Amino acid sequence: MARINDNFLKLRAGYLFPEIGRRVAAFAAENPDIAPQIIRCGIGDVTEPLPQVAIEAMHKAVDDQAHRETFHGYGPEQGYEWLREPIARVSYQERGIDVQPDEIYVSDGAKCDTGNILDIFGHDNIIAVPDPVYPVYVDTNVMQGNTGEAREDGSYEGLVYLPCTPENGFVPEVPQGHVDLVYLCSPNNPTGAAATREQLQKWVDYALEQHAIILYDSAYEAFITDPQIPTSIFAIPGARKCAIEFRSFSKQGGFTGVRCGYIVIPHELMGKDAAGNDVPVSKLWSRRHTTKFNGASYIVQRGAAALFTPDGKQQTRALIDHYLGNAKLLSDACRQVGLRVWGGQNAPYVWVQTPQGMGSWELFDKLLHEAHLVITPGAGFGAHGEGFFRISAFNSRGNVQEACKRIIACLGK
Ligand SMILES: *Cc1c(COP(=O)(O)O)cnc(C)c1O
């Protein structure tokens, strides 16, 4: 008898994006003439082509594979040195942040990493997650058996939820009690909020005091425009002893379909074994990574490395500026009709309060049916997301301009 992992049965069936897909497909089927006009500002996927440097580097890398002299088979599981070195230099050291190439583990994306990291932690940790938040953190903990059953509002027994609200600017505050692992995501998906140095310092101080580890997702780091906002948790003194950072080329370089990310684990970061002894977290992750992963594709790593060249940096900047320009237009349109708006400045997401206390799925249906516009209902990201919605700025400029007109026409009435 093959027994399954029963924890999977605790997962709530009506997951956010399938439900959005179902409603959009139903509307499109009933209104075939309107269907082509639907504008999707829902799922957080990039829309614009890759930077030209990445395209050229990957073409060349394919050609390398055609000749015995330049052919590459299995590479180092941790990633090629020629990618880890520019990551450490450009993304960290040139900004005064101490991260070494051998503390970087290249992967096929941050989603896998944020889920896989649980392999190296025990089952009796107290785990805190912001609410609302990127659903992957919660669901992977459910699969791992780190939670109890789901409640009515979609939250799970056994997790500590950190409410993100207008009062705290959607940046979670340190809890009163003890936790062992805490997920932070800044700039945030879905709220677009970016934590300040002072806010992050409080988290680092808390983690050091509690011997907790911060799992810091900075997949949207490249969207930070405010020079006061730290781009890495390791910009905060003490963080090297209490944090792991997750990064991705998906949103930064448009790599959602190419697949490349990395994680940073400082040498000093320790966890405890059953006897209370310190164990370097990097040692466990290295063992896990080299056992269960055979390295990101050579071709893809060549593409990622090209983003760190002078041309690559410039092209990446242009791509990000395009999306941030979209975010500004969308924010302005929502403000114009009197809505309360957050995010959109250091992130490609605009987070908006629904008008007149409308439910977030109700607003989703209204925008779909009346404006033929798809947004993401806040409730899908956690109980505290109810009463808000997310508009993604990942789109063409033309679509965003049209989406703004429709928002104003539909919600400005
Ligand atoms: C998009 C996203 C990622 C990146 O995932 P990849 O697997 O690298 O594409 C990670 N974290 C958050 C919060 C995201 O929104």
The ligand as an SDF file (V2000), in Angstrom:
LIG
                    3D

 15 15  0  0  0  0  0  0  0  0999 V2000
    8.0790   35.9930   -8.7050 C   0  0  0  0  0  0  0  0  0  0  0  0
    8.5170   35.7650   -7.3020 C   0  0  0  0  0  0  0  0  0  0  0  0
    9.6220   34.9800   -7.0340 C   0  0  0  0  0  0  0  0  0  0  0  0
   10.4660   34.4370   -8.1490 C   0  0  0  0  0  0  0  0  0  0  0  0
   10.2010   33.1720   -8.4720 O   0  0  0  0  0  0  0  0  0  0  0  0
   11.0540   32.4270   -9.5880 P   0  0  0  0  0  0  0  0  0  0  0  0
   10.8330   31.0090   -9.2230 O   0  0  0  0  0  0  0  0  0  0  0  0
   12.4780   32.8330   -9.4420 O   0  0  0  0  0  0  0  0  0  0  0  0
   10.4770   32.7980  -10.9130 O   0  0  0  0  0  0  0  0  0  0  0  0
   10.0070   34.7980   -5.7200 C   0  0  0  0  0  0  0  0  0  0  0  0
    9.3520   35.3930   -4.7200 N   0  0  0  0  0  0  0  0  0  0  0  0
    8.3060   36.1920   -4.9390 C   0  0  0  0  0  0  0  0  0  0  0  0
    7.6660   36.8670   -3.8120 C   0  0  0  0  0  0  0  0  0  0  0  0
    7.8410   36.3730   -6.2390 C   0  0  0  0  0  0  0  0  0  0  0  0
    6.7930   37.1530   -6.4540 O   0  0  0  0  0  0  0  0  0  0  0  0
  1  2  1  0
  2  3  1  0
  2 14  2  0
  3  4  1  0
  3 10  2  0
  4  5  1  0
  5  6  1  0
  6  7  2  0
  6  8  1  0
  6  9  1  0
 10 11  1  0
 11 12  2  0
 12 13  1  0
 12 14  1  0
 14 15  1  0
M  END
$$$$
